[in-house]
């Protein structure tokens, strides 16, 4: 099993910044992709940003130029630096990890964190 623990959410005024962090622990052989999703009230969960183990990143169009995702592969952590926050960035942010583990054989599975609330006031 793998556990993801997120931190860094909170309340911030529009134009402000927050930094989210997510640490993965447990039976980890390698983490293929780590990413951040968010879910606003009444809306579906959406991808915000992702980062592969090789350093490739991708972002939702709505956050390009404002958010930066970074990984520390040695520490199994991922961070999301969020600048120039807008009220529409409000939501619960979830960390997701695509993990390869080893048991009787290797297996691959997605894991989710518990979510952290980000609220941006206007």
Phi and psi restraints in degrees (range 20) as a CNS / XPLOR table:
assign (resid 1 and name C) (resid 2 and name N)
       (resid 2 and name CA) (resid 2 and name C) 1.0 -128.1 20.0 2
assign (resid 2 and name N) (resid 2 and name CA)
       (resid 2 and name C) (resid 3 and name N) 1.0 139.4 20.0 2
assign (resid 2 and name C) (resid 3 and name N)
       (resid 3 and name CA) (resid 3 and name C) 1.0 -118.0 20.0 2
assign (resid 3 and name N) (resid 3 and name CA)
       (resid 3 and name C) (resid 4 and name N) 1.0 140.0 20.0 2
assign (resid 3 and name C) (resid 4 and name N)
       (resid 4 and name CA) (resid 4 and name C) 1.0 -117.8 20.0 2
assign (resid 4 and name N) (resid 4 and name CA)
       (resid 4 and name C) (resid 5 and name N) 1.0 128.8 20.0 2
assign (resid 4 and name C) (resid 5 and name N)
       (resid 5 and name CA) (resid 5 and name C) 1.0 -121.5 20.0 2
assign (resid 5 and name N) (resid 5 and name CA)
       (resid 5 and name C) (resid 6 and name N) 1.0 122.4 20.0 2
assign (resid 5 and name C) (resid 6 and name N)
       (resid 6 and name CA) (resid 6 and name C) 1.0 -102.3 20.0 2
assign (resid 6 and name N) (resid 6 and name CA)
       (resid 6 and name C) (resid 7 and name N) 1.0 155.8 20.0 2
assign (resid 6 and name C) (resid 7 and name N)
       (resid 7 and name CA) (resid 7 and name C) 1.0 -154.7 20.0 2
assign (resid 7 and name N) (resid 7 and name CA)
       (resid 7 and name C) (resid 8 and name N) 1.0 162.5 20.0 2
assign (resid 7 and name C) (resid 8 and name N)
       (resid 8 and name CA) (resid 8 and name C) 1.0 108.1 20.0 2
assign (resid 8 and name N) (resid 8 and name CA)
       (resid 8 and name C) (resid 9 and name N) 1.0 -3.5 20.0 2
assign (resid 8 and name C) (resid 9 and name N)
       (resid 9 and name CA) (resid 9 and name C) 1.0 -72.0 20.0 2
assign (resid 9 and name N) (resid 9 and name CA)
       (resid 9 and name C) (resid 10 and name N) 1.0 175.0 20.0 2
assign (resid 9 and name C) (resid 10 and name N)
       (resid 10 and name CA) (resid 10 and name C) 1.0 161.3 20.0 2
assign (resid 10 and name N) (resid 10 and name CA)
       (resid 10 and name C) (resid 11 and name N) 1.0 -166.2 20.0 2
assign (resid 10 and name C) (resid 11 and name N)
       (resid 11 and name CA) (resid 11 and name C) 1.0 -106.9 20.0 2
assign (resid 11 and name N) (resid 11 and name CA)
       (resid 11 and name C) (resid 12 and name N) 1.0 131.8 20.0 2
assign (resid 11 and name C) (resid 12 and name N)
       (resid 12 and name CA) (resid 12 and name C) 1.0 -145.2 20.0 2
assign (resid 12 and name N) (resid 12 and name CA)
       (resid 12 and name C) (resid 13 and name N) 1.0 152.1 20.0 2
assign (resid 12 and name C) (resid 13 and name N)
       (resid 13 and name CA) (resid 13 and name C) 1.0 -79.1 20.0 2
assign (resid 13 and name N) (resid 13 and name CA)
       (resid 13 and name C) (resid 14 and name N) 1.0 155.7 20.0 2
assign (resid 13 and name C) (resid 14 and name N)
       (resid 14 and name CA) (resid 14 and name C) 1.0 -55.1 20.0 2
assign (resid 14 and name N) (resid 14 and name CA)
       (resid 14 and name C) (resid 15 and name N) 1.0 137.4 20.0 2
assign (resid 14 and name C) (resid 15 and name N)
       (resid 15 and name CA) (resid 15 and name C) 1.0 92.6 20.0 2
assign (resid 15 and name N) (resid 15 and name CA)
       (resid 15 and name C) (resid 16 and name N) 1.0 -11.8 20.0 2
assign (resid 15 and name C) (resid 16 and name N)
       (resid 16 and name CA) (resid 16 and name C) 1.0 -83.4 20.0 2
assign (resid 16 and name N) (resid 16 and name CA)
       (resid 16 and name C) (resid 17 and name N) 1.0 -173.5 20.0 2
assign (resid 16 and name C) (resid 17 and name N)
       (resid 17 and name CA) (resid 17 and name C) 1.0 -132.3 20.0 2
assign (resid 17 and name N) (resid 17 and name CA)
       (resid 17 and name C) (resid 18 and name N) 1.0 152.0 20.0 2
assign (resid 17 and name C) (resid 18 and name N)
       (resid 18 and name CA) (resid 18 and name C) 1.0 -143.1 20.0 2
assign (resid 18 and name N) (resid 18 and name CA)
       (resid 18 and name C) (resid 19 and name N) 1.0 154.5 20.0 2
assign (resid 18 and name C) (resid 19 and name N)
       (resid 19 and name CA) (resid 19 and name C) 1.0 -126.0 20.0 2
assign (resid 19 and name N) (resid 19 and name CA)
       (resid 19 and name C) (resid 20 and name N) 1.0 120.1 20.0 2
assign (resid 19 and name C) (resid 20 and name N)
       (resid 20 and name CA) (resid 20 and name C) 1.0 -98.1 20.0 2
assign (resid 20 and name N) (resid 20 and name CA)
       (resid 20 and name C) (resid 21 and name N) 1.0 145.4 20.0 2
assign (resid 20 and name C) (resid 21 and name N)
       (resid 21 and name CA) (resid 21 and name C) 1.0 -131.0 20.0 2
assign (resid 21 and name N) (resid 21 and name CA)
       (resid 21 and name C) (resid 22 and name N) 1.0 150.4 20.0 2
assign (resid 21 and name C) (resid 22 and name N)
       (resid 22 and name CA) (resid 22 and name C) 1.0 -142.5 20.0 2
assign (resid 22 and name N) (resid 22 and name CA)
       (resid 22 and name C) (resid 23 and name N) 1.0 128.3 20.0 2
assign (resid 22 and name C) (resid 23 and name N)
       (resid 23 and name CA) (resid 23 and name C) 1.0 -118.0 20.0 2
assign (resid 23 and name N) (resid 23 and name CA)
       (resid 23 and name C) (resid 24 and name N) 1.0 132.2 20.0 2
assign (resid 23 and name C) (resid 24 and name N)
       (resid 24 and name CA) (resid 24 and name C) 1.0 -105.7 20.0 2
assign (resid 24 and name N) (resid 24 and name CA)
       (resid 24 and name C) (resid 25 and name N) 1.0 134.9 20.0 2
assign (resid 24 and name C) (resid 25 and name N)
       (resid 25 and name CA) (resid 25 and name C) 1.0 -136.2 20.0 2
assign (resid 25 and name N) (resid 25 and name CA)
       (resid 25 and name C) (resid 26 and name N) 1.0 159.4 20.0 2
assign (resid 25 and name C) (resid 26 and name N)
       (resid 26 and name CA) (resid 26 and name C) 1.0 121.7 20.0 2
assign (resid 26 and name N) (resid 26 and name CA)
       (resid 26 and name C) (resid 27 and name N) 1.0 -151.2 20.0 2
assign (resid 26 and name C) (resid 27 and name N)
       (resid 27 and name CA) (resid 27 and name C) 1.0 -80.1 20.0 2
assign (resid 27 and name N) (resid 27 and name CA)
       (resid 27 and name C) (resid 28 and name N) 1.0 85.9 20.0 2
assign (resid 27 and name C) (resid 28 and name N)
       (resid 28 and name CA) (resid 28 and name C) 1.0 -119.5 20.0 2
assign (resid 28 and name N) (resid 28 and name CA)
       (resid 28 and name C) (resid 29 and name N) 1.0 117.1 20.0 2
assign (resid 28 and name C) (resid 29 and name N)
       (resid 29 and name CA) (resid 29 and name C) 1.0 -89.1 20.0 2
assign (resid 29 and name N) (resid 29 and name CA)
       (resid 29 and name C) (resid 30 and name N) 1.0 -48.1 20.0 2
assign (resid 29 and name C) (resid 30 and name N)
       (resid 30 and name CA) (resid 30 and name C) 1.0 -156.9 20.0 2
assign (resid 30 and name N) (resid 30 and name CA)
       (resid 30 and name C) (resid 31 and name N) 1.0 150.0 20.0 2
assign (resid 30 and name C) (resid 31 and name N)
       (resid 31 and name CA) (resid 31 and name C) 1.0 -105.8 20.0 2
assign (resid 31 and name N) (resid 31 and name CA)
       (resid 31 and name C) (resid 32 and name N) 1.0 115.0 20.0 2
assign (resid 31 and name C) (resid 32 and name N)
       (resid 32 and name CA) (resid 32 and name C) 1.0 -74.6 20.0 2
assign (resid 32 and name N) (resid 32 and name CA)
       (resid 32 and name C) (resid 33 and name N) 1.0 -50.9 20.0 2
assign (resid 32 and name C) (resid 33 and name N)
       (resid 33 and name CA) (resid 33 and name C) 1.0 -137.7 20.0 2
assign (resid 33 and name N) (resid 33 and name CA)
       (resid 33 and name C) (resid 34 and name N) 1.0 138.4 20.0 2
assign (resid 33 and name C) (resid 34 and name N)
       (resid 34 and name CA) (resid 34 and name C) 1.0 -123.1 20.0 2
assign (resid 34 and name N) (resid 34 and name CA)
       (resid 34 and name C) (resid 35 and name N) 1.0 141.4 20.0 2
assign (resid 34 and name C) (resid 35 and name N)
       (resid 35 and name CA) (resid 35 and name C) 1.0 -154.9 20.0 2
assign (resid 35 and name N) (resid 35 and name CA)
       (resid 35 and name C) (resid 36 and name N) 1.0 173.1 20.0 2
assign (resid 35 and name C) (resid 36 and name N)
       (resid 36 and name CA) (resid 36 and name C) 1.0 -121.5 20.0 2
assign (resid 36 and name N) (resid 36 and name CA)
       (resid 36 and name C) (resid 37 and name N) 1.0 134.5 20.0 2
assign (resid 36 and name C) (resid 37 and name N)
       (resid 37 and name CA) (resid 37 and name C) 1.0 -121.4 20.0 2
assign (resid 37 and name N) (resid 37 and name CA)
       (resid 37 and name C) (resid 38 and name N) 1.0 161.6 20.0 2
assign (resid 37 and name C) (resid 38 and name N)
       (resid 38 and name CA) (resid 38 and name C) 1.0 -141.0 20.0 2
assign (resid 38 and name N) (resid 38 and name CA)
       (resid 38 and name C) (resid 39 and name N) 1.0 154.8 20.0 2
assign (resid 38 and name C) (resid 39 and name N)
       (resid 39 and name CA) (resid 39 and name C) 1.0 -136.3 20.0 2
assign (resid 39 and name N) (resid 39 and name CA)
       (resid 39 and name C) (resid 40 and name N) 1.0 116.5 20.0 2
assign (resid 39 and name C) (resid 40 and name N)
       (resid 40 and name CA) (resid 40 and name C) 1.0 -88.4 20.0 2
assign (resid 40 and name N) (resid 40 and name CA)
       (resid 40 and name C) (resid 41 and name N) 1.0 156.7 20.0 2
assign (resid 40 and name C) (resid 41 and name N)
       (resid 41 and name CA) (resid 41 and name C) 1.0 -55.2 20.0 2
assign (resid 41 and name N) (resid 41 and name CA)
       (resid 41 and name C) (resid 42 and name N) 1.0 127.8 20.0 2
assign (resid 41 and name C) (resid 42 and name N)
       (resid 42 and name CA) (resid 42 and name C) 1.0 78.1 20.0 2
assign (resid 42 and name N) (resid 42 and name CA)
       (resid 42 and name C) (resid 43 and name N) 1.0 5.6 20.0 2
assign (resid 42 and name C) (resid 43 and name N)
       (resid 43 and name CA) (resid 43 and name C) 1.0 -121.3 20.0 2
assign (resid 43 and name N) (resid 43 and name CA)
       (resid 43 and name C) (resid 44 and name N) 1.0 164.1 20.0 2
assign (resid 43 and name C) (resid 44 and name N)
       (resid 44 and name CA) (resid 44 and name C) 1.0 -78.7 20.0 2
assign (resid 44 and name N) (resid 44 and name CA)
       (resid 44 and name C) (resid 45 and name N) 1.0 155.1 20.0 2
assign (resid 44 and name C) (resid 45 and name N)
       (resid 45 and name CA) (resid 45 and name C) 1.0 -66.7 20.0 2
assign (resid 45 and name N) (resid 45 and name CA)
       (resid 45 and name C) (resid 46 and name N) 1.0 136.8 20.0 2
assign (resid 45 and name C) (resid 46 and name N)
       (resid 46 and name CA) (resid 46 and name C) 1.0 -131.6 20.0 2
assign (resid 46 and name N) (resid 46 and name CA)
       (resid 46 and name C) (resid 47 and name N) 1.0 151.9 20.0 2
assign (resid 46 and name C) (resid 47 and name N)
       (resid 47 and name CA) (resid 47 and name C) 1.0 -72.1 20.0 2
assign (resid 47 and name N) (resid 47 and name CA)
       (resid 47 and name C) (resid 48 and name N) 1.0 133.3 20.0 2
assign (resid 47 and name C) (resid 48 and name N)
       (resid 48 and name CA) (resid 48 and name C) 1.0 -101.1 20.0 2
assign (resid 48 and name N) (resid 48 and name CA)
       (resid 48 and name C) (resid 49 and name N) 1.0 -50.8 20.0 2
assign (resid 48 and name C) (resid 49 and name N)
       (resid 49 and name CA) (resid 49 and name C) 1.0 -161.4 20.0 2
assign (resid 49 and name N) (resid 49 and name CA)
       (resid 49 and name C) (resid 50 and name N) 1.0 149.5 20.0 2
assign (resid 49 and name C) (resid 50 and name N)
       (resid 50 and name CA) (resid 50 and name C) 1.0 -138.7 20.0 2
assign (resid 50 and name N) (resid 50 and name CA)
       (resid 50 and name C) (resid 51 and name N) 1.0 156.2 20.0 2
assign (resid 50 and name C) (resid 51 and name N)
       (resid 51 and name CA) (resid 51 and name C) 1.0 -143.4 20.0 2
assign (resid 51 and name N) (resid 51 and name CA)
       (resid 51 and name C) (resid 52 and name N) 1.0 127.3 20.0 2
assign (resid 51 and name C) (resid 52 and name N)
       (resid 52 and name CA) (resid 52 and name C) 1.0 -83.7 20.0 2
assign (resid 52 and name N) (resid 52 and name CA)
       (resid 52 and name C) (resid 53 and name N) 1.0 168.1 20.0 2
assign (resid 52 and name C) (resid 53 and name N)
       (resid 53 and name CA) (resid 53 and name C) 1.0 -66.1 20.0 2
assign (resid 53 and name N) (resid 53 and name CA)
       (resid 53 and name C) (resid 54 and name N) 1.0 -23.3 20.0 2
assign (resid 53 and name C) (resid 54 and name N)
       (resid 54 and name CA) (resid 54 and name C) 1.0 -86.8 20.0 2
assign (resid 54 and name N) (resid 54 and name CA)
       (resid 54 and name C) (resid 55 and name N) 1.0 -4.1 20.0 2
assign (resid 54 and name C) (resid 55 and name N)
       (resid 55 and name CA) (resid 55 and name C) 1.0 104.4 20.0 2
assign (resid 55 and name N) (resid 55 and name CA)
       (resid 55 and name C) (resid 56 and name N) 1.0 -2.5 20.0 2
assign (resid 55 and name C) (resid 56 and name N)
       (resid 56 and name CA) (resid 56 and name C) 1.0 -72.6 20.0 2
assign (resid 56 and name N) (resid 56 and name CA)
       (resid 56 and name C) (resid 57 and name N) 1.0 134.1 20.0 2
assign (resid 56 and name C) (resid 57 and name N)
       (resid 57 and name CA) (resid 57 and name C) 1.0 -123.5 20.0 2
assign (resid 57 and name N) (resid 57 and name CA)
       (resid 57 and name C) (resid 58 and name N) 1.0 156.0 20.0 2
assign (resid 57 and name C) (resid 58 and name N)
       (resid 58 and name CA) (resid 58 and name C) 1.0 -145.7 20.0 2
assign (resid 58 and name N) (resid 58 and name CA)
       (resid 58 and name C) (resid 59 and name N) 1.0 151.2 20.0 2
assign (resid 58 and name C) (resid 59 and name N)
       (resid 59 and name CA) (resid 59 and name C) 1.0 -135.6 20.0 2
assign (resid 59 and name N) (resid 59 and name CA)
       (resid 59 and name C) (resid 60 and name N) 1.0 151.0 20.0 2
assign (resid 59 and name C) (resid 60 and name N)
       (resid 60 and name CA) (resid 60 and name C) 1.0 -66.9 20.0 2
assign (resid 60 and name N) (resid 60 and name CA)
       (resid 60 and name C) (resid 61 and name N) 1.0 145.6 20.0 2
assign (resid 60 and name C) (resid 61 and name N)
       (resid 61 and name CA) (resid 61 and name C) 1.0 -56.8 20.0 2
assign (resid 61 and name N) (resid 61 and name CA)
       (resid 61 and name C) (resid 62 and name N) 1.0 -33.7 20.0 2
assign (resid 61 and name C) (resid 62 and name N)
       (resid 62 and name CA) (resid 62 and name C) 1.0 -69.3 20.0 2
assign (resid 62 and name N) (resid 62 and name CA)
       (resid 62 and name C) (resid 63 and name N) 1.0 -15.3 20.0 2
assign (resid 62 and name C) (resid 63 and name N)
       (resid 63 and name CA) (resid 63 and name C) 1.0 -116.9 20.0 2
assign (resid 63 and name N) (resid 63 and name CA)
       (resid 63 and name C) (resid 64 and name N) 1.0 -4.7 20.0 2
assign (resid 63 and name C) (resid 64 and name N)
       (resid 64 and name CA) (resid 64 and name C) 1.0 -57.1 20.0 2
assign (resid 64 and name N) (resid 64 and name CA)
       (resid 64 and name C) (resid 65 and name N) 1.0 133.9 20.0 2
assign (resid 64 and name C) (resid 65 and name N)
       (resid 65 and name CA) (resid 65 and name C) 1.0 87.1 20.0 2
assign (resid 65 and name N) (resid 65 and name CA)
       (resid 65 and name C) (resid 66 and name N) 1.0 -12.4 20.0 2
assign (resid 65 and name C) (resid 66 and name N)
       (resid 66 and name CA) (resid 66 and name C) 1.0 -115.1 20.0 2
assign (resid 66 and name N) (resid 66 and name CA)
       (resid 66 and name C) (resid 67 and name N) 1.0 -35.1 20.0 2
assign (resid 66 and name C) (resid 67 and name N)
       (resid 67 and name CA) (resid 67 and name C) 1.0 -108.5 20.0 2
assign (resid 67 and name N) (resid 67 and name CA)
       (resid 67 and name C) (resid 68 and name N) 1.0 147.1 20.0 2
assign (resid 67 and name C) (resid 68 and name N)
       (resid 68 and name CA) (resid 68 and name C) 1.0 -133.9 20.0 2
assign (resid 68 and name N) (resid 68 and name CA)
       (resid 68 and name C) (resid 69 and name N) 1.0 126.4 20.0 2
assign (resid 68 and name C) (resid 69 and name N)
       (resid 69 and name CA) (resid 69 and name C) 1.0 -100.9 20.0 2
assign (resid 69 and name N) (resid 69 and name CA)
       (resid 69 and name C) (resid 70 and name N) 1.0 141.2 20.0 2
assign (resid 69 and name C) (resid 70 and name N)
       (resid 70 and name CA) (resid 70 and name C) 1.0 -143.3 20.0 2
assign (resid 70 and name N) (resid 70 and name CA)
       (resid 70 and name C) (resid 71 and name N) 1.0 150.1 20.0 2
assign (resid 70 and name C) (resid 71 and name N)
       (resid 71 and name CA) (resid 71 and name C) 1.0 -125.2 20.0 2
assign (resid 71 and name N) (resid 71 and name CA)
       (resid 71 and name C) (resid 72 and name N) 1.0 149.4 20.0 2
assign (resid 71 and name C) (resid 72 and name N)
       (resid 72 and name CA) (resid 72 and name C) 1.0 -119.7 20.0 2
assign (resid 72 and name N) (resid 72 and name CA)
       (resid 72 and name C) (resid 73 and name N) 1.0 98.9 20.0 2
assign (resid 72 and name C) (resid 73 and name N)
       (resid 73 and name CA) (resid 73 and name C) 1.0 -64.8 20.0 2
assign (resid 73 and name N) (resid 73 and name CA)
       (resid 73 and name C) (resid 74 and name N) 1.0 -33.1 20.0 2
assign (resid 73 and name C) (resid 74 and name N)
       (resid 74 and name CA) (resid 74 and name C) 1.0 -67.3 20.0 2
assign (resid 74 and name N) (resid 74 and name CA)
       (resid 74 and name C) (resid 75 and name N) 1.0 -30.6 20.0 2
assign (resid 74 and name C) (resid 75 and name N)
       (resid 75 and name CA) (resid 75 and name C) 1.0 -103.0 20.0 2
assign (resid 75 and name N) (resid 75 and name CA)
       (resid 75 and name C) (resid 76 and name N) 1.0 -0.9 20.0 2
assign (resid 75 and name C) (resid 76 and name N)
       (resid 76 and name CA) (resid 76 and name C) 1.0 55.0 20.0 2
assign (resid 76 and name N) (resid 76 and name CA)
       (resid 76 and name C) (resid 77 and name N) 1.0 45.0 20.0 2
assign (resid 76 and name C) (resid 77 and name N)
       (resid 77 and name CA) (resid 77 and name C) 1.0 -124.0 20.0 2
assign (resid 77 and name N) (resid 77 and name CA)
       (resid 77 and name C) (resid 78 and name N) 1.0 155.7 20.0 2
assign (resid 77 and name C) (resid 78 and name N)
       (resid 78 and name CA) (resid 78 and name C) 1.0 -137.9 20.0 2
assign (resid 78 and name N) (resid 78 and name CA)
       (resid 78 and name C) (resid 79 and name N) 1.0 143.6 20.0 2
assign (resid 78 and name C) (resid 79 and name N)
       (resid 79 and name CA) (resid 79 and name C) 1.0 -126.3 20.0 2
assign (resid 79 and name N) (resid 79 and name CA)
       (resid 79 and name C) (resid 80 and name N) 1.0 152.5 20.0 2
assign (resid 79 and name C) (resid 80 and name N)
       (resid 80 and name CA) (resid 80 and name C) 1.0 -130.5 20.0 2
assign (resid 80 and name N) (resid 80 and name CA)
       (resid 80 and name C) (resid 81 and name N) 1.0 108.9 20.0 2
assign (resid 80 and name C) (resid 81 and name N)
       (resid 81 and name CA) (resid 81 and name C) 1.0 -88.6 20.0 2
assign (resid 81 and name N) (resid 81 and name CA)
       (resid 81 and name C) (resid 82 and name N) 1.0 119.7 20.0 2
assign (resid 81 and name C) (resid 82 and name N)
       (resid 82 and name CA) (resid 82 and name C) 1.0 -115.3 20.0 2
assign (resid 82 and name N) (resid 82 and name CA)
       (resid 82 and name C) (resid 83 and name N) 1.0 115.3 20.0 2
assign (resid 82 and name C) (resid 83 and name N)
       (resid 83 and name CA) (resid 83 and name C) 1.0 -114.9 20.0 2
assign (resid 83 and name N) (resid 83 and name CA)
       (resid 83 and name C) (resid 84 and name N) 1.0 163.9 20.0 2
assign (resid 83 and name C) (resid 84 and name N)
       (resid 84 and name CA) (resid 84 and name C) 1.0 48.6 20.0 2
assign (resid 84 and name N) (resid 84 and name CA)
       (resid 84 and name C) (resid 85 and name N) 1.0 48.7 20.0 2
assign (resid 84 and name C) (resid 85 and name N)
       (resid 85 and name CA) (resid 85 and name C) 1.0 -64.8 20.0 2
assign (resid 85 and name N) (resid 85 and name CA)
       (resid 85 and name C) (resid 86 and name N) 1.0 146.0 20.0 2
assign (resid 85 and name C) (resid 86 and name N)
       (resid 86 and name CA) (resid 86 and name C) 1.0 -120.7 20.0 2
assign (resid 86 and name N) (resid 86 and name CA)
       (resid 86 and name C) (resid 87 and name N) 1.0 156.4 20.0 2
assign (resid 86 and name C) (resid 87 and name N)
       (resid 87 and name CA) (resid 87 and name C) 1.0 -55.4 20.0 2
assign (resid 87 and name N) (resid 87 and name CA)
       (resid 87 and name C) (resid 88 and name N) 1.0 -32.2 20.0 2
assign (resid 87 and name C) (resid 88 and name N)
       (resid 88 and name CA) (resid 88 and name C) 1.0 -72.2 20.0 2
assign (resid 88 and name N) (resid 88 and name CA)
       (resid 88 and name C) (resid 89 and name N) 1.0 -5.2 20.0 2
assign (resid 88 and name C) (resid 89 and name N)
       (resid 89 and name CA) (resid 89 and name C) 1.0 -83.4 20.0 2
assign (resid 89 and name N) (resid 89 and name CA)
       (resid 89 and name C) (resid 90 and name N) 1.0 -5.7 20.0 2
assign (resid 89 and name C) (resid 90 and name N)
       (resid 90 and name CA) (resid 90 and name C) 1.0 -62.2 20.0 2
assign (resid 90 and name N) (resid 90 and name CA)
       (resid 90 and name C) (resid 91 and name N) 1.0 137.4 20.0 2
assign (resid 90 and name C) (resid 91 and name N)
       (resid 91 and name CA) (resid 91 and name C) 1.0 162.7 20.0 2
assign (resid 91 and name N) (resid 91 and name CA)
       (resid 91 and name C) (resid 92 and name N) 1.0 -179.2 20.0 2
assign (resid 91 and name C) (resid 92 and name N)
       (resid 92 and name CA) (resid 92 and name C) 1.0 -92.7 20.0 2
assign (resid 92 and name N) (resid 92 and name CA)
       (resid 92 and name C) (resid 93 and name N) 1.0 126.5 20.0 2
assign (resid 92 and name C) (resid 93 and name N)
       (resid 93 and name CA) (resid 93 and name C) 1.0 -101.1 20.0 2
assign (resid 93 and name N) (resid 93 and name CA)
       (resid 93 and name C) (resid 94 and name N) 1.0 128.6 20.0 2
assign (resid 93 and name C) (resid 94 and name N)
       (resid 94 and name CA) (resid 94 and name C) 1.0 -116.3 20.0 2
assign (resid 94 and name N) (resid 94 and name CA)
       (resid 94 and name C) (resid 95 and name N) 1.0 137.5 20.0 2
assign (resid 94 and name C) (resid 95 and name N)
       (resid 95 and name CA) (resid 95 and name C) 1.0 -90.0 20.0 2
assign (resid 95 and name N) (resid 95 and name CA)
       (resid 95 and name C) (resid 96 and name N) 1.0 138.7 20.0 2
assign (resid 95 and name C) (resid 96 and name N)
       (resid 96 and name CA) (resid 96 and name C) 1.0 -130.6 20.0 2
assign (resid 96 and name N) (resid 96 and name CA)
       (resid 96 and name C) (resid 97 and name N) 1.0 139.8 20.0 2
assign (resid 96 and name C) (resid 97 and name N)
       (resid 97 and name CA) (resid 97 and name C) 1.0 -132.1 20.0 2
assign (resid 97 and name N) (resid 97 and name CA)
       (resid 97 and name C) (resid 98 and name N) 1.0 131.9 20.0 2
assign (resid 97 and name C) (resid 98 and name N)
       (resid 98 and name CA) (resid 98 and name C) 1.0 -96.3 20.0 2
assign (resid 98 and name N) (resid 98 and name CA)
       (resid 98 and name C) (resid 99 and name N) 1.0 105.3 20.0 2
assign (resid 98 and name C) (resid 99 and name N)
       (resid 99 and name CA) (resid 99 and name C) 1.0 -116.4 20.0 2
assign (resid 99 and name N) (resid 99 and name CA)
       (resid 99 and name C) (resid 100 and name N) 1.0 136.0 20.0 2
assign (resid 99 and name C) (resid 100 and name N)
       (resid 100 and name CA) (resid 100 and name C) 1.0 -99.7 20.0 2
assign (resid 100 and name N) (resid 100 and name CA)
       (resid 100 and name C) (resid 101 and name N) 1.0 125.5 20.0 2
assign (resid 100 and name C) (resid 101 and name N)
       (resid 101 and name CA) (resid 101 and name C) 1.0 -120.4 20.0 2
assign (resid 101 and name N) (resid 101 and name CA)
       (resid 101 and name C) (resid 102 and name N) 1.0 171.4 20.0 2
assign (resid 101 and name C) (resid 102 and name N)
       (resid 102 and name CA) (resid 102 and name C) 1.0 -127.5 20.0 2
assign (resid 102 and name N) (resid 102 and name CA)
       (resid 102 and name C) (resid 103 and name N) 1.0 124.5 20.0 2
assign (resid 102 and name C) (resid 103 and name N)
       (resid 103 and name CA) (resid 103 and name C) 1.0 -126.2 20.0 2
assign (resid 103 and name N) (resid 103 and name CA)
       (resid 103 and name C) (resid 104 and name N) 1.0 -114.7 20.0 2
assign (resid 103 and name C) (resid 104 and name N)
       (resid 104 and name CA) (resid 104 and name C) 1.0 -68.5 20.0 2
assign (resid 104 and name N) (resid 104 and name CA)
       (resid 104 and name C) (resid 105 and name N) 1.0 -32.1 20.0 2
assign (resid 104 and name C) (resid 105 and name N)
       (resid 105 and name CA) (resid 105 and name C) 1.0 -146.4 20.0 2
assign (resid 105 and name N) (resid 105 and name CA)
       (resid 105 and name C) (resid 106 and name N) 1.0 177.6 20.0 2
assign (resid 105 and name C) (resid 106 and name N)
       (resid 106 and name CA) (resid 106 and name C) 1.0 -76.5 20.0 2
assign (resid 106 and name N) (resid 106 and name CA)
       (resid 106 and name C) (resid 107 and name N) 1.0 144.2 20.0 2
assign (resid 106 and name C) (resid 107 and name N)
       (resid 107 and name CA) (resid 107 and name C) 1.0 -146.6 20.0 2
assign (resid 107 and name N) (resid 107 and name CA)
       (resid 107 and name C) (resid 108 and name N) 1.0 155.7 20.0 2
assign (resid 107 and name C) (resid 108 and name N)
       (resid 108 and name CA) (resid 108 and name C) 1.0 -123.0 20.0 2
assign (resid 108 and name N) (resid 108 and name CA)
       (resid 108 and name C) (resid 109 and name N) 1.0 136.9 20.0 2
assign (resid 108 and name C) (resid 109 and name N)
       (resid 109 and name CA) (resid 109 and name C) 1.0 -154.0 20.0 2
assign (resid 109 and name N) (resid 109 and name CA)
       (resid 109 and name C) (resid 110 and name N) 1.0 149.8 20.0 2
assign (resid 109 and name C) (resid 110 and name N)
       (resid 110 and name CA) (resid 110 and name C) 1.0 -91.6 20.0 2
assign (resid 110 and name N) (resid 110 and name CA)
       (resid 110 and name C) (resid 111 and name N) 1.0 140.1 20.0 2
assign (resid 110 and name C) (resid 111 and name N)
       (resid 111 and name CA) (resid 111 and name C) 1.0 -127.5 20.0 2
assign (resid 111 and name N) (resid 111 and name CA)
       (resid 111 and name C) (resid 112 and name N) 1.0 149.4 20.0 2
assign (resid 111 and name C) (resid 112 and name N)
       (resid 112 and name CA) (resid 112 and name C) 1.0 -123.4 20.0 2
assign (resid 112 and name N) (resid 112 and name CA)
       (resid 112 and name C) (resid 113 and name N) 1.0 146.8 20.0 2
assign (resid 112 and name C) (resid 113 and name N)
       (resid 113 and name CA) (resid 113 and name C) 1.0 -82.1 20.0 2
assign (resid 113 and name N) (resid 113 and name CA)
       (resid 113 and name C) (resid 114 and name N) 1.0 178.7 20.0 2
assign (resid 113 and name C) (resid 114 and name N)
       (resid 114 and name CA) (resid 114 and name C) 1.0 -82.8 20.0 2
assign (resid 114 and name N) (resid 114 and name CA)
       (resid 114 and name C) (resid 115 and name N) 1.0 -13.7 20.0 2
assign (resid 114 and name C) (resid 115 and name N)
       (resid 115 and name CA) (resid 115 and name C) 1.0 96.6 20.0 2
assign (resid 115 and name N) (resid 115 and name CA)
       (resid 115 and name C) (resid 116 and name N) 1.0 146.7 20.0 2
assign (resid 115 and name C) (resid 116 and name N)
       (resid 116 and name CA) (resid 116 and name C) 1.0 -134.3 20.0 2
assign (resid 116 and name N) (resid 116 and name CA)
       (resid 116 and name C) (resid 117 and name N) 1.0 136.1 20.0 2
assign (resid 116 and name C) (resid 117 and name N)
       (resid 117 and name CA) (resid 117 and name C) 1.0 -81.5 20.0 2
assign (resid 117 and name N) (resid 117 and name CA)
       (resid 117 and name C) (resid 118 and name N) 1.0 131.6 20.0 2
assign (resid 117 and name C) (resid 118 and name N)
       (resid 118 and name CA) (resid 118 and name C) 1.0 -120.0 20.0 2
assign (resid 118 and name N) (resid 118 and name CA)
       (resid 118 and name C) (resid 119 and name N) 1.0 123.4 20.0 2
assign (resid 118 and name C) (resid 119 and name N)
       (resid 119 and name CA) (resid 119 and name C) 1.0 -124.7 20.0 2
assign (resid 119 and name N) (resid 119 and name CA)
       (resid 119 and name C) (resid 120 and name N) 1.0 124.1 20.0 2
assign (resid 119 and name C) (resid 120 and name N)
       (resid 120 and name CA) (resid 120 and name C) 1.0 -113.6 20.0 2
assign (resid 120 and name N) (resid 120 and name CA)
       (resid 120 and name C) (resid 121 and name N) 1.0 117.9 20.0 2
assign (resid 120 and name C) (resid 121 and name N)
       (resid 121 and name CA) (resid 121 and name C) 1.0 -92.2 20.0 2
assign (resid 121 and name N) (resid 121 and name CA)
       (resid 121 and name C) (resid 122 and name N) 1.0 148.2 20.0 2
